[in-house]
Amino acid sequence: MAGDEVTYEPVSVKEMLAEMKDTAELLIDLSYSAVLLGSDDVAQEVVALEEKMDVLQMRARMSILMAARSPDDAESLAPVLGIVGAAEKISDAAGDIAKVVLEDIGLPDEMRAALPEALETLVRAEIADDSHLVGMTLGGLNLETETGVRALAIRRPDGWLLNPTAGTMLQAGDVVVFRGPEEGIAGVYADATGDEYEPPAPPETDSTDLERAVDSIVLMKDMGELAVDLAYGAILFDSEDLAEEVFELEAEVDALQSRFEAWTLQAASRVDDPVSLRGLVQLAGSTEVISDAALEISEGVLRGLNTHPVVREAVYESDEVIVRLAVDADSTLDGVTLGAREVKTETGMRVIAVRRTGEAGDRAGQTEWDISPGPETRLSAGDVIIAKGTRAGADRLATLTD
């Protein structure tokens, strides 16, 4: 890719920004999944997408520079350049995570044992010639509503389709990245490939000195991904409050990184082969870069610069939308758990965080985040849900909170 020539083309900055956002988010999912699965194939998909991002960011920079004709233009477009640079940083970090697999750097068993609980099931499936899915549209299959599974992207010989719609028709040979609950993934994978889905079996490990270091990386990953989602939300809603949350999350990730380094150094003196921790260190460093990029995305909002309309439109028109909804008293979600109400299955939306305010004792008035809430998470009136998914799913979720 280094030798490929990139020349200026008059293309829509809005479309490029939307594609960069979708690509960056897919890269995060694929890179961690490559580590969990120990899959060279998934890691190679990350490398291919990273190369695509390099071209996108270069063309986006060219178009932005062409559009700046005055000091006012420069002021309004500066945050746009920051967003382009941040997406590139996420891409590079994902590539470094994939290299842990491709270069066989190695990770402690404790890391792969911890990842499954931190990842929603993601699988790469090639549509078989005799699959009954061939010739069907995603809308016709109604996967998201019936199984909770969503097609994130499709790779074809002519490139990636990062924004498959209800009208997208599946073809034999399509490589589809599906994401959803494991029980739904199992059925969809079998229908697509003709093979039985075999979830990865994480190794069972005894308690070791590495557990705290590994737990810190998993938490850094969750916080970093949340920070990226909130950063794009801050742009979409032009919300300084959301941007401040990104700032706080990034600071927490930095603190976790420091503790991780201390715990890893302590563990290195107790393991037979300290070099085996090299992959863990690389994974932690790349994870921290993702949270830094999130802060860079929201920096314009933090500094009081109005979000450029082209950026807001790009975020809105990207593959997934981010919504912020408050749980009303006596609504369907008041007093129930996410699992009991089957929010994910019914709406197709991923609740990425729940924000609560303490009401009594030492926590009164304090904001608390429940990051990556699970089926057991109980909601109450006044909770603020941050969720991500399709526009149709957002509408379905809104009816549950009212």
C-alpha positions as CSV (number, residue, x, y, z in Angstrom):
1,M,0.0,0.0,0.0
2,A,2.9,2.3,0.7
3,G,3.6,2.6,-3.0
4,D,0.1,3.4,-4.1
5,E,-0.4,6.9,-5.4
6,V,-3.3,8.9,-3.9
7,T,-4.4,11.9,-5.9
8,Y,-7.0,14.6,-5.2
9,E,-10.6,13.8,-6.3
10,P,-13.6,16.1,-5.9
11,V,-15.6,14.0,-3.5
12,S,-18.1,14.7,-0.7
13,V,-16.3,15.4,2.6
14,K,-19.5,14.4,4.4
15,E,-19.5,11.0,2.8
16,M,-15.8,10.4,3.5
17,L,-16.2,11.4,7.2
18,A,-19.2,9.1,7.6
19,E,-17.2,6.2,6.0
20,M,-14.2,6.9,8.2
21,K,-16.4,6.8,11.3
22,D,-18.0,3.5,10.2
23,T,-14.6,2.0,9.3
24,A,-13.0,3.1,12.6
25,E,-15.8,1.5,14.6
26,L,-15.6,-1.7,12.6
27,L,-11.8,-1.8,13.1
28,I,-12.2,-1.7,16.8
29,D,-14.7,-4.6,16.8
30,L,-12.6,-6.7,14.4
31,S,-9.2,-6.1,16.1
32,Y,-10.4,-7.3,19.5
33,S,-12.3,-10.2,18.0
34,A,-9.1,-11.2,16.2
35,V,-7.3,-11.4,19.6
36,L,-10.1,-13.3,21.2
37,L,-10.4,-15.8,18.3
38,G,-6.6,-15.9,17.7
39,S,-7.6,-15.6,14.1
40,D,-5.2,-14.6,11.4
41,D,-8.1,-14.2,8.9
42,V,-9.9,-11.6,11.0
43,A,-6.6,-9.9,11.7
44,Q,-5.9,-9.7,7.9
45,E,-9.3,-8.0,7.5
46,V,-8.2,-5.4,10.0
47,V,-5.0,-4.8,8.0
48,A,-7.0,-4.4,4.7
49,L,-9.4,-1.9,6.3
50,E,-6.5,0.0,7.9
51,E,-5.0,0.5,4.4
52,K,-8.4,1.7,3.2
53,M,-8.5,4.2,6.0
54,D,-5.1,5.6,5.0
55,V,-6.5,6.5,1.6
56,L,-9.7,7.9,3.1
57,Q,-7.9,10.2,5.5
58,M,-5.5,11.5,2.9
59,R,-8.3,12.4,0.5
60,A,-10.3,13.9,3.3
61,R,-7.4,16.2,4.2
62,M,-7.0,17.2,0.6
63,S,-10.7,18.1,0.3
64,I,-10.7,20.1,3.6
65,L,-7.6,22.0,2.6
66,M,-9.2,22.9,-0.7
67,A,-12.3,24.2,1.2
68,A,-10.3,26.6,3.4
69,R,-10.2,30.0,1.8
70,S,-10.3,32.4,4.7
71,P,-9.5,32.6,8.5
72,D,-13.1,31.9,9.3
73,D,-12.9,28.8,7.1
74,A,-9.8,27.7,8.9
75,E,-11.3,28.1,12.3
76,S,-14.4,26.1,11.4
77,L,-12.5,23.4,9.6
78,A,-9.8,22.9,12.2
79,P,-11.9,20.5,14.3
80,V,-12.8,18.6,11.2
81,L,-9.1,17.9,10.6
82,G,-8.9,16.8,14.2
83,I,-11.7,14.3,13.6
84,V,-9.9,12.9,10.5
85,G,-6.7,12.5,12.5
86,A,-8.5,10.8,15.3
87,A,-10.1,8.3,13.0
88,E,-6.7,7.5,11.6
89,K,-5.3,7.0,15.1
90,I,-8.1,4.5,15.9
91,S,-7.2,2.7,12.7
92,D,-3.5,2.6,13.5
93,A,-4.3,1.3,17.0
94,A,-6.5,-1.4,15.7
95,G,-3.8,-2.4,13.3
96,D,-1.3,-2.7,16.1
97,I,-3.8,-4.9,18.0
98,A,-4.2,-7.1,15.0
99,K,-0.4,-7.4,14.8
100,V,-0.4,-9.1,18.2
101,V,-2.1,-12.0,16.3
102,L,-0.3,-11.7,12.9
103,E,3.2,-11.5,14.4
104,D,2.4,-14.1,17.0
105,I,3.6,-11.8,19.8
106,G,1.5,-13.8,22.2
107,L,-0.8,-13.0,25.1
108,P,-1.2,-14.6,28.5
109,D,-4.1,-17.1,28.7
110,E,-5.7,-14.7,31.3
111,M,-6.3,-12.1,28.5
112,R,-8.2,-14.4,26.2
113,A,-10.1,-15.8,29.2
114,A,-11.3,-12.2,30.1
115,L,-12.2,-11.0,26.6
116,P,-15.4,-13.0,25.9
117,E,-17.3,-11.2,28.6
118,A,-16.2,-7.8,27.2
119,L,-17.1,-8.5,23.6
120,E,-20.5,-8.9,21.9
121,T,-20.3,-11.9,19.7
122,L,-18.8,-11.0,16.3
123,V,-18.2,-13.5,13.5
124,R,-16.9,-13.4,10.0
125,A,-19.0,-15.6,7.7
126,E,-18.6,-16.4,3.9
127,I,-22.0,-16.9,2.2
128,A,-21.9,-20.4,0.7
129,D,-23.1,-21.0,-2.9
130,D,-26.0,-23.2,-1.7
131,S,-27.0,-21.0,1.2
132,H,-30.7,-20.0,1.2
133,L,-29.5,-16.5,2.1
134,V,-28.2,-16.0,-1.5
135,G,-30.5,-13.6,-3.3
136,M,-32.2,-12.4,-0.1
137,T,-32.1,-8.8,1.0
138,L,-31.2,-8.0,4.6
139,G,-34.6,-6.4,5.0
140,G,-36.3,-9.5,3.7
141,L,-34.4,-11.6,6.2
142,N,-35.4,-9.3,9.1
143,L,-32.4,-10.6,11.0
144,E,-32.1,-7.8,13.4
145,T,-35.7,-8.0,14.7
146,E,-35.9,-11.8,14.7
147,T,-32.5,-12.7,16.0
148,G,-30.8,-9.5,17.3
149,V,-28.0,-10.1,14.7
150,R,-26.9,-7.3,12.5
151,A,-24.8,-7.3,9.3
152,L,-22.1,-4.7,10.1
153,A,-20.2,-4.9,6.8
154,I,-19.8,-7.0,3.6
155,R,-16.6,-7.6,1.7
156,R,-16.8,-8.3,-2.0
157,P,-14.1,-8.5,-4.7
158,D,-14.6,-4.8,-5.5
159,G,-14.2,-3.7,-1.9
160,W,-16.1,-3.2,1.4
161,L,-19.7,-2.3,1.8
162,L,-19.7,-0.7,5.2
163,N,-23.3,0.5,5.1
164,P,-25.5,-2.4,4.1
165,T,-29.2,-1.4,4.1
166,A,-32.4,-3.3,4.1
167,G,-32.3,-3.4,0.3
168,T,-28.8,-4.9,0.2
169,M,-28.9,-8.4,-1.4
170,L,-26.6,-11.1,-0.3
171,Q,-24.5,-12.9,-2.9
172,A,-22.6,-16.1,-2.9
173,G,-19.0,-15.5,-1.8
174,D,-19.9,-12.4,0.3
175,V,-17.8,-12.2,3.4
176,V,-20.2,-10.7,6.0
177,V,-19.3,-9.5,9.5
178,F,-22.2,-10.3,11.8
179,R,-22.6,-9.1,15.3
180,G,-25.2,-10.0,17.9
181,P,-26.2,-12.4,20.8
182,E,-24.4,-15.7,20.6
183,E,-27.7,-17.7,20.2
184,G,-28.7,-15.6,17.2
185,I,-25.2,-15.7,15.7
186,A,-25.2,-19.5,15.8
187,G,-28.2,-19.8,13.6
188,V,-27.2,-17.0,11.2
189,Y,-23.7,-18.5,10.8
190,A,-25.1,-21.9,10.1
191,D,-27.6,-20.5,7.5
192,A,-24.8,-18.5,5.8
193,T,-22.0,-21.0,5.7
194,G,-23.6,-24.4,6.1
195,D,-21.3,-25.1,9.0
196,E,-22.0,-25.2,12.7
197,Y,-20.9,-22.2,14.7
198,E,-18.3,-23.1,17.3
199,P,-17.8,-20.3,19.9
200,P,-14.3,-19.9,21.2
201,A,-13.6,-21.7,24.4
202,P,-11.6,-19.4,26.7
203,P,-8.9,-21.2,28.7
204,E,-9.6,-21.7,32.4
205,T,-6.9,-20.0,34.4
206,D,-6.0,-20.0,38.0
207,S,-5.8,-16.7,39.9
208,T,-2.5,-15.0,39.1
209,D,-0.7,-11.7,39.6
210,L,-1.7,-10.9,36.0
211,E,-5.4,-10.8,36.7
212,R,-5.4,-7.1,37.8
213,A,-3.4,-6.1,34.8
214,V,-5.7,-8.0,32.5
215,D,-8.8,-6.6,34.2
216,S,-7.5,-3.1,33.7
217,I,-7.1,-3.7,29.9
218,V,-10.6,-5.0,29.6
219,L,-11.9,-1.9,31.5
220,M,-9.7,0.4,29.4
221,K,-11.2,-1.2,26.3
222,D,-14.8,-0.7,27.5
223,M,-14.1,2.9,28.5
224,G,-12.3,3.7,25.3
225,E,-15.1,2.4,23.1
226,L,-17.6,4.3,25.2
227,A,-15.5,7.4,24.9
228,V,-15.5,7.1,21.1
229,D,-19.3,6.7,21.0
230,L,-19.8,9.6,23.3
231,A,-17.4,11.8,21.3
232,Y,-19.4,11.3,18.2
233,G,-22.5,11.9,20.2
234,A,-21.0,15.2,21.5
235,I,-20.5,16.2,17.9
236,L,-24.0,15.1,16.8
237,F,-25.8,16.9,19.7
238,D,-23.2,19.7,19.9
239,S,-23.1,18.8,23.6
240,E,-20.5,20.1,25.9
241,D,-21.8,17.8,28.6
242,L,-21.1,14.7,26.5
243,A,-17.7,16.1,25.6
244,E,-16.9,16.6,29.3
245,E,-17.8,12.9,29.9
246,V,-15.3,12.0,27.1
247,F,-12.6,14.0,28.9
248,E,-13.3,12.3,32.2
249,L,-13.3,8.8,30.6
250,E,-10.0,9.6,28.9
251,A,-8.5,10.6,32.2
252,E,-9.7,7.4,33.8
253,V,-8.1,5.4,31.0
254,D,-4.8,7.2,31.6
255,A,-5.0,6.3,35.3
256,L,-5.8,2.7,34.5
257,Q,-2.8,2.6,32.0
258,S,-0.5,3.8,34.8
259,R,-1.8,1.1,37.2
260,F,-1.5,-1.5,34.4
261,E,2.1,-0.7,33.9
262,A,2.8,-1.1,37.7
263,W,1.0,-4.4,37.9
264,T,2.7,-5.7,34.8
265,L,6.1,-4.9,36.1
266,Q,5.3,-6.6,39.3
267,A,4.0,-9.7,37.4
268,A,7.1,-9.8,35.2
269,S,9.2,-10.8,38.2
270,R,6.9,-13.8,38.9
271,V,6.5,-15.3,35.5
272,D,8.9,-17.8,33.9
273,D,9.1,-15.8,30.6
274,P,8.6,-12.0,31.0
275,V,8.8,-11.6,27.2
276,S,5.5,-13.4,27.0
277,L,3.9,-10.2,28.4
278,R,5.0,-8.1,25.4
279,G,1.6,-8.7,23.6
280,L,-0.2,-7.5,26.7
281,V,1.8,-4.3,26.8
282,Q,1.1,-3.7,23.1
283,L,-2.6,-4.3,23.6
284,A,-2.8,-1.9,26.5
285,G,-0.9,0.8,24.6
286,S,-3.1,0.6,21.6
287,T,-6.2,0.6,23.8
288,E,-5.1,3.8,25.4
289,V,-4.5,5.4,22.0
290,I,-8.2,4.8,21.2
291,S,-9.4,6.8,24.2
292,D,-6.9,9.6,23.3
293,A,-8.5,9.7,19.8
294,A,-11.9,10.0,21.3
295,L,-10.8,13.1,23.2
296,E,-9.4,14.5,19.9
297,I,-12.8,13.9,18.2
298,S,-14.6,16.0,20.9
299,E,-11.9,18.6,21.4
300,G,-13.6,21.2,19.2
301,V,-16.8,21.0,21.3
302,L,-14.8,21.2,24.5
303,R,-13.0,24.4,23.2
304,G,-16.3,26.1,22.3
305,L,-16.0,25.7,18.6
306,N,-19.3,25.1,16.8
307,T,-19.5,21.7,15.1
308,H,-19.2,22.2,11.4
309,P,-22.5,21.2,9.7
310,V,-20.7,18.7,7.5
311,V,-19.5,16.8,10.5
312,R,-22.9,16.7,12.2
313,E,-24.5,15.5,9.0
314,A,-21.7,12.8,8.5
315,V,-22.3,11.5,12.0
316,Y,-26.0,11.4,11.6
317,E,-25.8,9.7,8.2
318,S,-23.3,7.1,9.3
319,D,-24.0,3.4,9.7
320,E,-25.1,3.6,13.3
321,V,-26.7,6.4,15.3
322,I,-26.2,7.3,18.9
323,V,-29.2,8.3,21.1
324,R,-29.6,9.6,24.6
325,L,-32.9,8.8,26.2
326,A,-34.2,9.3,29.8
327,V,-36.2,6.6,31.5
328,D,-39.6,8.1,32.5
329,A,-41.4,7.1,35.7
330,D,-43.8,4.2,35.1
331,S,-42.4,3.6,31.6
332,T,-41.9,0.0,30.3
333,L,-38.2,0.1,31.4
334,D,-38.7,1.6,34.9
335,G,-37.8,-1.1,37.4
336,V,-36.9,-3.9,35.0
337,T,-33.6,-5.3,33.8
338,L,-32.4,-5.0,30.2
339,G,-32.5,-8.8,29.9
340,A,-36.0,-9.3,31.3
341,R,-37.3,-6.7,28.9
342,E,-35.2,-8.1,26.0
343,V,-34.2,-4.6,24.9
344,K,-31.5,-5.8,22.5
345,T,-33.7,-8.4,20.8
346,E,-36.8,-6.2,20.6
347,T,-35.1,-3.0,19.4
348,G,-31.8,-4.0,17.9
349,M,-30.1,-1.2,19.9
350,R,-27.0,-1.8,22.0
351,V,-27.2,0.0,25.3
352,I,-23.6,1.1,25.7
353,A,-23.9,2.9,29.0
354,V,-26.4,3.9,31.7
355,R,-25.8,7.1,33.6
356,R,-27.2,7.4,37.1
357,T,-27.2,10.1,39.8
358,G,-26.9,9.0,43.4
359,E,-29.8,10.0,45.6
360,A,-28.6,9.2,49.1
361,G,-25.6,9.0,51.5
362,D,-22.1,9.7,50.3
363,R,-23.1,9.3,46.6
364,A,-25.9,11.8,46.7
365,G,-25.7,14.0,43.6
366,Q,-22.8,12.0,42.2
367,T,-22.9,10.8,38.6
368,E,-22.2,7.1,38.1
369,W,-21.6,5.2,34.9
370,D,-22.6,1.6,34.2
371,I,-20.3,0.9,31.3
372,S,-21.3,-2.0,28.9
373,P,-24.3,-2.9,31.0
374,G,-25.5,-6.5,30.7
375,P,-28.8,-8.3,30.8
376,E,-28.8,-8.1,34.6
377,T,-28.6,-4.3,34.6
378,R,-31.7,-2.8,36.3
379,L,-33.1,0.5,35.1
380,S,-34.9,3.1,37.1
381,A,-36.8,6.3,36.4
382,G,-34.3,9.1,35.8
383,D,-31.6,6.9,34.4
384,V,-30.1,8.1,31.1
385,I,-29.5,5.5,28.5
386,I,-26.8,5.9,25.9
387,A,-27.6,3.5,23.0
388,K,-26.3,2.8,19.6
389,G,-27.9,1.2,16.5
390,T,-30.1,1.9,13.6
391,R,-32.6,4.8,13.3
392,A,-35.5,2.3,13.3
393,G,-34.1,0.7,16.4
394,A,-33.8,4.1,18.1
395,D,-37.5,4.8,17.5
396,R,-38.4,1.4,19.0
397,L,-36.3,2.1,22.1
398,A,-37.8,5.5,22.5
399,T,-41.3,3.9,22.8
400,L,-40.0,1.8,25.7
401,T,-38.5,4.8,27.7
402,D,-41.6,7.0,27.5
